[in-house]
Amino acid sequence: MTTVTPELLTVPEVMARLKLGRSKVYDLIRSRRLLSITVGRSRRIPADALSDFIAREIEGVA
């Protein structure tokens, strides 16, 4: 059985995946460390952008 990952994530979904609070996620978006788009009045984070962010953070530690 395959799991389908949504292409666009909500802020609460990103919060849960990164185990961060809402303010921190919005700080990452505001500082452009985490890319996002606006759909109507909603903020969405592409799944690829989240993966890229995590990869950059790992590279920064190593």
All heavy atoms as TSV, in Angstrom:
chain	resi	resn	atom	element	x	y	z
A	1	MET	N	N	0.839	-1.185	0.000
A	1	MET	CA	C	0.000	0.000	0.000
A	1	MET	C	C	0.876	1.237	0.000
A	1	MET	O	O	1.815	1.345	0.790
A	1	MET	CB	C	-0.888	-0.026	1.240
A	1	MET	CG	C	-1.827	1.110	1.316
A	1	MET	SD	S	-2.930	0.806	2.711
A	1	MET	CE	C	-3.754	2.333	2.736
A	2	THR	N	N	0.605	2.192	-0.881
A	2	THR	CA	C	1.396	3.409	-0.961
A	2	THR	C	C	0.686	4.544	-0.243
A	2	THR	O	O	-0.537	4.616	-0.219
A	2	THR	CB	C	1.640	3.812	-2.430
A	2	THR	OG1	O	0.373	4.002	-3.051
A	2	THR	CG2	C	2.448	2.778	-3.167
A	3	THR	N	N	1.475	5.427	0.348
A	3	THR	CA	C	0.937	6.591	1.021
A	3	THR	C	C	1.106	7.787	0.109
A	3	THR	O	O	2.194	8.032	-0.393
A	3	THR	CB	C	1.687	6.843	2.348
A	3	THR	OG1	O	1.593	5.669	3.136
A	3	THR	CG2	C	1.104	8.016	3.091
A	4	VAL	N	N	0.038	8.523	-0.101
A	4	VAL	CA	C	0.082	9.703	-0.949
A	4	VAL	C	C	0.352	10.917	-0.069
A	4	VAL	O	O	-0.371	11.171	0.892
A	4	VAL	CB	C	-1.244	9.891	-1.718
A	4	VAL	CG1	C	-1.214	11.169	-2.532
A	4	VAL	CG2	C	-1.516	8.695	-2.595
A	5	THR	N	N	1.415	11.653	-0.380
A	5	THR	CA	C	1.739	12.868	0.345
A	5	THR	C	C	1.133	14.046	-0.406
A	5	THR	O	O	1.364	14.183	-1.605
A	5	THR	CB	C	3.269	13.052	0.442
A	5	THR	OG1	O	3.822	11.906	1.072
A	5	THR	CG2	C	3.627	14.291	1.227
A	6	PRO	N	N	0.355	14.869	0.282
A	6	PRO	CA	C	-0.217	16.020	-0.417
A	6	PRO	C	C	0.895	16.960	-0.888
A	6	PRO	O	O	1.914	17.115	-0.220
A	6	PRO	CB	C	-1.093	16.684	0.643
A	6	PRO	CG	C	-0.657	16.143	1.946
A	6	PRO	CD	C	0.005	14.828	1.684
A	7	GLU	N	N	0.709	17.562	-2.051
A	7	GLU	CA	C	1.723	18.452	-2.601
A	7	GLU	C	C	1.805	19.764	-1.841
A	7	GLU	O	O	2.867	20.357	-1.743
A	7	GLU	CB	C	1.445	18.704	-4.073
A	7	GLU	CG	C	1.679	17.478	-4.920
A	7	GLU	CD	C	1.564	17.781	-6.389
A	7	GLU	OE1	O	1.932	18.886	-6.802
A	7	GLU	OE2	O	1.099	16.901	-7.114
A	8	LEU	N	N	0.670	20.236	-1.326
A	8	LEU	CA	C	0.640	21.485	-0.557
A	8	LEU	C	C	0.218	21.180	0.872
A	8	LEU	O	O	-0.800	20.534	1.103
A	8	LEU	CB	C	-0.328	22.485	-1.182
A	8	LEU	CG	C	0.036	22.987	-2.574
A	8	LEU	CD1	C	-1.067	23.880	-3.114
A	8	LEU	CD2	C	1.362	23.720	-2.552
A	9	LEU	N	N	1.009	21.662	1.814
A	9	LEU	CA	C	0.749	21.413	3.231
A	9	LEU	C	C	0.239	22.686	3.894
A	9	LEU	O	O	0.654	23.792	3.537
A	9	LEU	CB	C	2.038	20.967	3.925
A	9	LEU	CG	C	2.726	19.739	3.335
A	9	LEU	CD1	C	4.114	19.576	3.930
A	9	LEU	CD2	C	1.886	18.506	3.573
A	10	THR	N	N	-0.607	22.523	4.883
A	10	THR	CA	C	-1.073	23.659	5.675
A	10	THR	C	C	-0.034	23.965	6.749
A	10	THR	O	O	0.841	23.140	7.063
A	10	THR	CB	C	-2.417	23.342	6.356
A	10	THR	OG1	O	-2.213	22.275	7.282
A	10	THR	CG2	C	-3.492	22.986	5.339
A	11	VAL	N	N	-0.137	25.147	7.329
A	11	VAL	CA	C	0.778	25.508	8.423
A	11	VAL	C	C	0.652	24.510	9.579
A	11	VAL	O	O	1.675	24.045	10.093
A	11	VAL	CB	C	0.562	26.970	8.865
A	11	VAL	CG1	C	1.318	27.277	10.145
A	11	VAL	CG2	C	0.983	27.928	7.753
A	12	PRO	N	N	-0.560	24.125	10.009
A	12	PRO	CA	C	-0.640	23.124	11.084
A	12	PRO	C	C	0.023	21.789	10.731
A	12	PRO	O	O	0.622	21.141	11.590
A	12	PRO	CB	C	-2.140	22.958	11.315
A	12	PRO	CG	C	-2.720	24.266	10.891
A	12	PRO	CD	C	-1.884	24.698	9.721
A	13	GLU	N	N	-0.053	21.372	9.459
A	13	GLU	CA	C	0.613	20.135	9.050
A	13	GLU	C	C	2.133	20.277	9.151
A	13	GLU	O	O	2.821	19.358	9.607
A	13	GLU	CB	C	0.209	19.759	7.623
A	13	GLU	CG	C	-1.223	19.286	7.509
A	13	GLU	CD	C	-1.703	19.124	6.083
A	13	GLU	OE1	O	-1.187	19.800	5.165
A	13	GLU	OE2	O	-2.619	18.293	5.876
A	14	VAL	N	N	2.653	21.432	8.752
A	14	VAL	CA	C	4.096	21.680	8.864
A	14	VAL	C	C	4.500	21.749	10.331
A	14	VAL	O	O	5.541	21.214	10.723
A	14	VAL	CB	C	4.487	22.961	8.096
A	14	VAL	CG1	C	5.941	23.337	8.360
A	14	VAL	CG2	C	4.247	22.772	6.607
A	15	MET	N	N	3.669	22.385	11.140
A	15	MET	CA	C	3.944	22.448	12.579
A	15	MET	C	C	4.090	21.044	13.156
A	15	MET	O	O	5.023	20.779	13.923
A	15	MET	CB	C	2.805	23.179	13.299
A	15	MET	CG	C	2.722	24.657	13.024
A	15	MET	SD	S	1.171	25.419	13.589
A	15	MET	CE	C	1.071	24.869	15.271
A	16	ALA	N	N	3.187	20.163	12.782
A	16	ALA	CA	C	3.217	18.798	13.299
A	16	ALA	C	C	4.446	18.050	12.798
A	16	ALA	O	O	5.086	17.324	13.571
A	16	ALA	CB	C	1.943	18.058	12.894
A	17	ARG	N	N	4.781	18.213	11.525
A	17	ARG	CA	C	5.931	17.488	10.967
A	17	ARG	C	C	7.245	17.952	11.568
A	17	ARG	O	O	8.151	17.150	11.794
A	17	ARG	CB	C	5.971	17.635	9.452
A	17	ARG	CG	C	4.870	16.855	8.775
A	17	ARG	CD	C	4.956	16.981	7.286
A	17	ARG	NE	N	3.820	16.304	6.666
A	17	ARG	CZ	C	3.842	15.819	5.448
A	17	ARG	NH1	N	4.907	15.940	4.704
A	17	ARG	NH2	N	2.781	15.223	4.973
A	18	LEU	N	N	7.381	19.271	11.791
A	18	LEU	CA	C	8.624	19.810	12.336
A	18	LEU	C	C	8.608	19.871	13.860
A	18	LEU	O	O	9.626	20.174	14.477
A	18	LEU	CB	C	8.881	21.212	11.777
A	18	LEU	CG	C	9.139	21.305	10.279
A	18	LEU	CD1	C	9.330	22.764	9.878
A	18	LEU	CD2	C	10.341	20.472	9.875
A	19	LYS	N	N	7.447	19.628	14.445
A	19	LYS	CA	C	7.270	19.725	15.900
A	19	LYS	C	C	7.671	21.116	16.392
A	19	LYS	O	O	8.424	21.276	17.358
A	19	LYS	CB	C	8.055	18.629	16.618
A	19	LYS	CG	C	7.647	17.255	16.134
A	19	LYS	CD	C	7.829	16.201	17.155
A	19	LYS	CE	C	7.445	14.817	16.744
A	19	LYS	NZ	N	6.757	14.551	15.554
A	20	LEU	N	N	7.136	22.125	15.677
A	20	LEU	CA	C	7.379	23.522	16.016
A	20	LEU	C	C	6.047	24.226	16.214
A	20	LEU	O	O	5.011	23.763	15.747
A	20	LEU	CB	C	8.132	24.229	14.879
A	20	LEU	CG	C	9.557	23.771	14.593
A	20	LEU	CD1	C	10.087	24.469	13.352
A	20	LEU	CD2	C	10.444	24.042	15.788
A	21	GLY	N	N	6.095	25.362	16.879
A	21	GLY	CA	C	4.898	26.156	17.075
A	21	GLY	C	C	4.563	27.003	15.856
A	21	GLY	O	O	5.384	27.181	14.950
A	22	ARG	N	N	3.364	27.539	15.863
A	22	ARG	CA	C	2.874	28.367	14.762
A	22	ARG	C	C	3.788	29.572	14.520
A	22	ARG	O	O	4.130	29.887	13.379
A	22	ARG	CB	C	1.454	28.832	15.073
A	22	ARG	CG	C	0.838	29.719	14.009
A	22	ARG	CD	C	-0.586	30.106	14.374
A	22	ARG	NE	N	-1.462	28.961	14.484
A	22	ARG	CZ	C	-2.118	28.400	13.469
A	22	ARG	NH1	N	-1.999	28.902	12.274
A	22	ARG	NH2	N	-2.891	27.360	13.659
A	23	SER	N	N	4.191	30.255	15.580
A	23	SER	CA	C	5.030	31.452	15.425
A	23	SER	C	C	6.355	31.119	14.744
A	23	SER	O	O	6.818	31.866	13.883
A	23	SER	CB	C	5.306	32.098	16.775
A	23	SER	OG	O	4.113	32.570	17.337
A	24	LYS	N	N	6.971	30.019	15.131
A	24	LYS	CA	C	8.245	29.636	14.537
A	24	LYS	C	C	8.093	29.305	13.060
A	24	LYS	O	O	8.930	29.692	12.236
A	24	LYS	CB	C	8.856	28.448	15.293
A	24	LYS	CG	C	10.228	28.048	14.788
A	24	LYS	CD	C	11.215	29.193	14.938
A	24	LYS	CE	C	12.589	28.793	14.442
A	24	LYS	NZ	N	13.527	29.921	14.501
A	25	VAL	N	N	7.026	28.607	12.697
A	25	VAL	CA	C	6.794	28.281	11.283
A	25	VAL	C	C	6.612	29.565	10.482
A	25	VAL	O	O	7.203	29.735	9.417
A	25	VAL	CB	C	5.591	27.325	11.112
A	25	VAL	CG1	C	5.237	27.163	9.636
A	25	VAL	CG2	C	5.897	25.970	11.736
A	26	TYR	N	N	5.817	30.505	11.011
A	26	TYR	CA	C	5.640	31.771	10.300
A	26	TYR	C	C	6.937	32.581	10.256
A	26	TYR	O	O	7.204	33.283	9.278
A	26	TYR	CB	C	4.493	32.584	10.895
A	26	TYR	CG	C	3.150	32.139	10.378
A	26	TYR	CD1	C	2.259	31.445	11.182
A	26	TYR	CD2	C	2.768	32.392	9.060
A	26	TYR	CE1	C	1.029	31.029	10.706
A	26	TYR	CE2	C	1.543	31.971	8.570
A	26	TYR	CZ	C	0.680	31.298	9.390
A	26	TYR	OH	O	-0.540	30.877	8.904
A	27	ASP	N	N	7.786	32.483	11.292
A	27	ASP	CA	C	9.107	33.136	11.255
A	27	ASP	C	C	9.953	32.554	10.123
A	27	ASP	O	O	10.642	33.298	9.418
A	27	ASP	CB	C	9.852	32.952	12.582
A	27	ASP	CG	C	9.316	33.832	13.690
A	27	ASP	OD1	O	8.560	34.798	13.392
A	27	ASP	OD2	O	9.643	33.555	14.861
A	28	LEU	N	N	9.925	31.231	9.961
A	28	LEU	CA	C	10.676	30.591	8.881
A	28	LEU	C	C	10.161	31.037	7.517
A	28	LEU	O	O	10.939	31.263	6.587
A	28	LEU	CB	C	10.600	29.067	9.003
A	28	LEU	CG	C	11.303	28.454	10.207
A	28	LEU	CD1	C	10.955	26.977	10.326
A	28	LEU	CD2	C	12.798	28.653	10.116
A	29	ILE	N	N	8.852	31.189	7.399
A	29	ILE	CA	C	8.256	31.661	6.146
A	29	ILE	C	C	8.647	33.118	5.898
A	29	ILE	O	O	9.079	33.489	4.808
A	29	ILE	CB	C	6.717	31.500	6.176
A	29	ILE	CG1	C	6.353	30.007	6.154
A	29	ILE	CG2	C	6.070	32.240	5.009
A	29	ILE	CD1	C	4.885	29.724	6.437
A	30	ARG	N	N	8.521	33.945	6.921
A	30	ARG	CA	C	8.830	35.370	6.797
A	30	ARG	C	C	10.290	35.601	6.423
A	30	ARG	O	O	10.589	36.487	5.618
A	30	ARG	CB	C	8.499	36.072	8.115
A	30	ARG	CG	C	8.338	37.562	7.994
A	30	ARG	CD	C	7.818	38.270	9.229
A	30	ARG	NE	N	7.474	37.718	10.387
A	30	ARG	CZ	C	6.558	36.846	10.922
A	30	ARG	NH1	N	5.925	36.446	10.561
A	30	ARG	NH2	N	6.262	36.349	11.958
A	31	SER	N	N	11.185	34.801	6.977
A	31	SER	CA	C	12.618	34.948	6.692
A	31	SER	C	C	13.022	34.255	5.390
A	31	SER	O	O	14.187	34.262	5.022
A	31	SER	CB	C	13.446	34.385	7.849
A	31	SER	OG	O	13.277	32.978	7.943
A	32	ARG	N	N	12.042	33.632	4.734
A	32	ARG	CA	C	12.233	32.927	3.459
A	32	ARG	C	C	13.141	31.701	3.566
A	32	ARG	O	O	13.695	31.254	2.582
A	32	ARG	CB	C	12.734	33.878	2.373
A	32	ARG	CG	C	11.716	34.976	2.115
A	32	ARG	CD	C	12.059	35.782	0.931
A	32	ARG	NE	N	11.013	36.805	0.784
A	32	ARG	CZ	C	10.949	37.614	-0.216
A	32	ARG	NH1	N	11.828	37.543	-1.174
A	32	ARG	NH2	N	9.999	38.503	-0.279
A	33	ARG	N	N	13.289	31.187	4.760
A	33	ARG	CA	C	14.003	29.915	4.926
A	33	ARG	C	C	13.095	28.760	4.540
A	33	ARG	O	O	13.576	27.689	4.177
A	33	ARG	CB	C	14.482	29.758	6.374
A	33	ARG	CG	C	15.598	30.739	6.706
A	33	ARG	CD	C	15.992	30.691	8.153
A	33	ARG	NE	N	16.502	29.380	8.505
A	33	ARG	CZ	C	16.587	28.945	9.759
A	33	ARG	NH1	N	16.176	29.700	10.758
A	33	ARG	NH2	N	17.056	27.746	10.011
A	34	LEU	N	N	11.784	28.969	4.642
A	34	LEU	CA	C	10.785	27.979	4.258
A	34	LEU	C	C	9.866	28.645	3.236
A	34	LEU	O	O	9.172	29.619	3.554
A	34	LEU	CB	C	9.987	27.513	5.480
A	34	LEU	CG	C	8.899	26.479	5.241
A	34	LEU	CD1	C	9.480	25.193	4.656
A	34	LEU	CD2	C	8.166	26.183	6.542
A	35	LEU	N	N	9.901	28.154	2.014
A	35	LEU	CA	C	9.111	28.751	0.948
A	35	LEU	C	C	7.639	28.401	1.099
A	35	LEU	O	O	7.301	27.301	1.541
A	35	LEU	CB	C	9.619	28.278	-0.407
A	35	LEU	CG	C	11.064	28.632	-0.736
A	35	LEU	CD1	C	11.454	28.027	-2.080
A	35	LEU	CD2	C	11.259	30.126	-0.749
A	36	SER	N	N	6.790	29.342	0.721
A	36	SER	CA	C	5.353	29.107	0.796
A	36	SER	C	C	4.660	29.890	-0.307
A	36	SER	O	O	5.253	30.763	-0.927
A	36	SER	CB	C	4.810	29.529	2.163
A	36	SER	OG	O	4.882	30.937	2.294
A	37	ILE	N	N	3.394	29.557	-0.522
A	37	ILE	CA	C	2.570	30.278	-1.475
A	37	ILE	C	C	1.261	30.639	-0.795
A	37	ILE	O	O	0.898	30.052	0.230
A	37	ILE	CB	C	2.301	29.455	-2.764
A	37	ILE	CG1	C	1.532	28.166	-2.436
A	37	ILE	CG2	C	3.591	29.154	-3.508
A	37	ILE	CD1	C	1.041	27.421	-3.669
A	38	THR	N	N	0.583	31.607	-1.362
A	38	THR	CA	C	-0.729	31.980	-0.857
A	38	THR	C	C	-1.773	31.529	-1.854
A	38	THR	O	O	-1.662	31.797	-3.050
A	38	THR	CB	C	-0.821	33.506	-0.657
A	38	THR	OG1	O	0.227	33.916	0.215
A	38	THR	CG2	C	-2.148	33.900	-0.060
A	39	VAL	N	N	-2.759	30.805	-1.361
A	39	VAL	CA	C	-3.885	30.357	-2.176
A	39	VAL	C	C	-5.119	31.010	-1.568
A	39	VAL	O	O	-5.546	30.626	-0.476
A	39	VAL	CB	C	-4.020	28.824	-2.180
A	39	VAL	CG1	C	-5.212	28.394	-3.012
A	39	VAL	CG2	C	-2.738	28.160	-2.663
A	40	GLY	N	N	-5.629	32.023	-2.257
A	40	GLY	CA	C	-6.710	32.801	-1.661
A	40	GLY	C	C	-6.161	33.530	-0.451
A	40	GLY	O	O	-5.190	34.268	-0.556
A	41	ARG	N	N	-6.735	33.259	0.711
A	41	ARG	CA	C	-6.226	33.846	1.956
A	41	ARG	C	C	-5.446	32.828	2.781
A	41	ARG	O	O	-5.059	33.121	3.912
A	41	ARG	CB	C	-7.396	34.397	2.763
A	41	ARG	CG	C	-8.067	35.587	2.068
A	41	ARG	CD	C	-9.237	36.114	2.841
A	41	ARG	NE	N	-8.855	36.488	4.193
A	41	ARG	CZ	C	-9.711	36.716	5.170
A	41	ARG	NH1	N	-11.002	36.595	4.949
A	41	ARG	NH2	N	-9.293	37.042	6.366
A	42	SER	N	N	-5.217	31.657	2.221
A	42	SER	CA	C	-4.553	30.577	2.954
A	42	SER	C	C	-3.087	30.466	2.559
A	42	SER	O	O	-2.734	30.620	1.397
A	42	SER	CB	C	-5.239	29.238	2.657
A	42	SER	OG	O	-6.582	29.288	3.045
A	43	ARG	N	N	-2.253	30.179	3.530
A	43	ARG	CA	C	-0.830	29.966	3.297
A	43	ARG	C	C	-0.603	28.476	3.132
A	43	ARG	O	O	-1.082	27.675	3.923
A	43	ARG	CB	C	-0.053	30.498	4.505
A	43	ARG	CG	C	1.425	30.393	4.430
A	43	ARG	CD	C	2.053	31.232	3.363
A	43	ARG	NE	N	1.792	32.640	3.522
A	43	ARG	CZ	C	2.279	33.577	2.726
A	43	ARG	NH1	N	3.083	33.244	1.732
A	43	ARG	NH2	N	1.993	34.823	2.903
A	44	ARG	N	N	0.120	28.084	2.094
A	44	ARG	CA	C	0.424	26.675	1.841
A	44	ARG	C	C	1.913	26.525	1.591
A	44	ARG	O	O	2.546	27.371	0.974
A	44	ARG	CB	C	-0.338	26.141	0.623
A	44	ARG	CG	C	-1.840	26.113	0.796
A	44	ARG	CD	C	-2.255	25.067	1.825
A	44	ARG	NE	N	-3.690	24.967	1.966
A	44	ARG	CZ	C	-4.389	25.557	2.922
A	44	ARG	NH1	N	-3.785	26.300	3.815
A	44	ARG	NH2	N	-5.688	25.402	2.997
A	45	ILE	N	N	2.459	25.410	2.071
A	45	ILE	CA	C	3.876	25.099	1.915
A	45	ILE	C	C	3.985	23.886	1.015
A	45	ILE	O	O	3.454	22.819	1.352
A	45	ILE	CB	C	4.548	24.827	3.286
A	45	ILE	CG1	C	4.481	26.074	4.174
A	45	ILE	CG2	C	5.991	24.407	3.098
A	45	ILE	CD1	C	3.281	26.184	5.026
A	46	PRO	N	N	4.651	24.029	-0.139
A	46	PRO	CA	C	4.841	22.860	-0.999
A	46	PRO	C	C	5.647	21.788	-0.255
A	46	PRO	O	O	6.609	22.106	0.468
A	46	PRO	CB	C	5.619	23.407	-2.194
A	46	PRO	CG	C	5.331	24.881	-2.191
A	46	PRO	CD	C	5.178	25.247	-0.743
A	47	ALA	N	N	5.275	20.533	-0.416
A	47	ALA	CA	C	5.970	19.431	0.253
A	47	ALA	C	C	7.449	19.427	-0.116
A	47	ALA	O	O	8.301	19.160	0.742
A	47	ALA	CB	C	5.312	18.106	-0.104
A	48	ASP	N	N	7.770	19.755	-1.369
A	48	ASP	CA	C	9.174	19.819	-1.794
A	48	ASP	C	C	9.938	20.905	-1.041
A	48	ASP	O	O	11.103	20.732	-0.710
A	48	ASP	CB	C	9.279	20.070	-3.297
A	48	ASP	CG	C	8.824	18.878	-4.117
A	48	ASP	OD1	O	8.702	17.771	-3.552
A	48	ASP	OD2	O	8.593	19.063	-5.328
A	49	ALA	N	N	9.275	22.030	-0.771
A	49	ALA	CA	C	9.923	23.117	-0.038
A	49	ALA	C	C	10.249	22.675	1.387
A	49	ALA	O	O	11.306	23.029	1.916
A	49	ALA	CB	C	9.037	24.354	-0.032
A	50	LEU	N	N	9.361	21.901	1.989
A	50	LEU	CA	C	9.621	21.394	3.332
A	50	LEU	C	C	10.792	20.419	3.310
A	50	LEU	O	O	11.688	20.496	4.155
A	50	LEU	CB	C	8.379	20.726	3.911
A	50	LEU	CG	C	8.515	20.183	5.334
A	50	LEU	CD1	C	8.904	21.284	6.311
A	50	LEU	CD2	C	7.232	19.503	5.765
A	51	SER	N	N	10.821	19.536	2.328
A	51	SER	CA	C	11.942	18.587	2.194
A	51	SER	C	C	13.256	19.326	1.978
A	51	SER	O	O	14.277	18.970	2.572
A	51	SER	CB	C	11.693	17.627	1.033
A	51	SER	OG	O	10.547	16.861	1.281
A	52	ASP	N	N	13.240	20.360	1.135
A	52	ASP	CA	C	14.443	21.158	0.881
A	52	ASP	C	C	14.917	21.853	2.145
A	52	ASP	O	O	16.113	21.897	2.435
A	52	ASP	CB	C	14.193	22.197	-0.215
A	52	ASP	CG	C	13.972	21.579	-1.578
A	52	ASP	OD1	O	14.279	20.381	-1.759
A	52	ASP	OD2	O	13.479	22.301	-2.466
A	53	PHE	N	N	13.982	22.404	2.918
A	53	PHE	CA	C	14.322	23.068	4.172
A	53	PHE	C	C	15.011	22.095	5.122
A	53	PHE	O	O	16.055	22.407	5.702
A	53	PHE	CB	C	13.068	23.643	4.829
A	53	PHE	CG	C	13.295	24.099	6.240
A	53	PHE	CD1	C	13.957	25.280	6.507
A	53	PHE	CD2	C	12.865	23.325	7.307
A	53	PHE	CE1	C	14.189	25.692	7.816
A	53	PHE	CE2	C	13.079	23.720	8.604
A	53	PHE	CZ	C	13.749	24.911	8.864
A	54	ILE	N	N	14.437	20.909	5.275
A	54	ILE	CA	C	15.011	19.904	6.171
A	54	ILE	C	C	16.409	19.508	5.694
A	54	ILE	O	O	17.344	19.432	6.498
A	54	ILE	CB	C	14.087	18.673	6.281
A	54	ILE	CG1	C	12.787	19.087	6.989
A	54	ILE	CG2	C	14.773	17.525	7.016
A	54	ILE	CD1	C	11.681	18.034	6.929
A	55	ALA	N	N	16.586	19.314	4.388
A	55	ALA	CA	C	17.893	18.940	3.836
A	55	ALA	C	C	18.922	20.029	4.104
A	55	ALA	O	O	20.073	19.737	4.481
A	55	ALA	CB	C	17.779	18.659	2.348
A	56	ARG	N	N	18.540	21.306	3.923
A	56	ARG	CA	C	19.470	22.424	4.184
A	56	ARG	C	C	19.856	22.471	5.654
A	56	ARG	O	O	21.014	22.737	5.992
A	56	ARG	CB	C	18.856	23.740	3.749
A	56	ARG	CG	C	18.871	23.980	2.263
A	56	ARG	CD	C	18.538	25.421	1.902
A	56	ARG	NE	N	17.351	25.945	2.567
A	56	ARG	CZ	C	16.104	25.820	2.125
A	56	ARG	NH1	N	15.865	25.182	0.991
A	56	ARG	NH2	N	15.094	26.331	2.794
A	57	GLU	N	N	18.894	22.222	6.526
A	57	GLU	CA	C	19.186	22.246	7.960
A	57	GLU	C	C	20.143	21.118	8.338
A	57	GLU	O	O	21.047	21.304	9.141
A	57	GLU	CB	C	17.892	22.154	8.769
A	57	GLU	CG	C	17.021	23.384	8.659
A	57	GLU	CD	C	17.704	24.629	9.185
A	57	GLU	OE1	O	18.171	24.624	10.331
A	57	GLU	OE2	O	17.757	25.629	8.440
A	58	ILE	N	N	19.946	19.958	7.745
A	58	ILE	CA	C	20.832	18.814	8.021
A	58	ILE	C	C	22.236	19.123	7.526
A	58	ILE	O	O	23.226	18.855	8.214
A	58	ILE	CB	C	20.283	17.524	7.400
A	58	ILE	CG1	C	19.024	17.093	8.158
A	58	ILE	CG2	C	21.329	16.413	7.402
A	58	ILE	CD1	C	18.258	15.962	7.498
A	59	GLU	N	N	22.347	19.696	6.316
A	59	GLU	CA	C	23.654	20.051	5.768
A	59	GLU	C	C	24.368	21.074	6.647
A	59	GLU	O	O	25.586	21.019	6.804
A	59	GLU	CB	C	23.511	20.628	4.360
A	59	GLU	CG	C	23.159	19.586	3.321
A	59	GLU	CD	C	22.875	20.213	1.947
A	59	GLU	OE1	O	23.055	21.443	1.792
A	59	GLU	OE2	O	22.456	19.460	1.062
A	60	GLY	N	N	23.605	21.998	7.227
A	60	GLY	CA	C	24.180	23.013	8.097
A	60	GLY	C	C	24.759	22.446	9.376
A	60	GLY	O	O	25.701	22.989	9.949
A	61	VAL	N	N	24.211	21.329	9.841
A	61	VAL	CA	C	24.680	20.695	11.079
A	61	VAL	C	C	25.899	19.825	10.806
A	61	VAL	O	O	26.812	19.747	11.612
A	61	VAL	CB	C	23.544	19.842	11.712
A	61	VAL	CG1	C	24.066	19.043	12.876
A	61	VAL	CG2	C	22.393	20.742	12.133
A	62	ALA	N	N	25.912	19.179	9.648
A	62	ALA	CA	C	26.986	18.235	9.334
A	62	ALA	C	C	28.288	18.908	8.998
A	62	ALA	O	O	28.441	20.020	8.728
A	62	ALA	CB	C	26.563	17.363	8.164
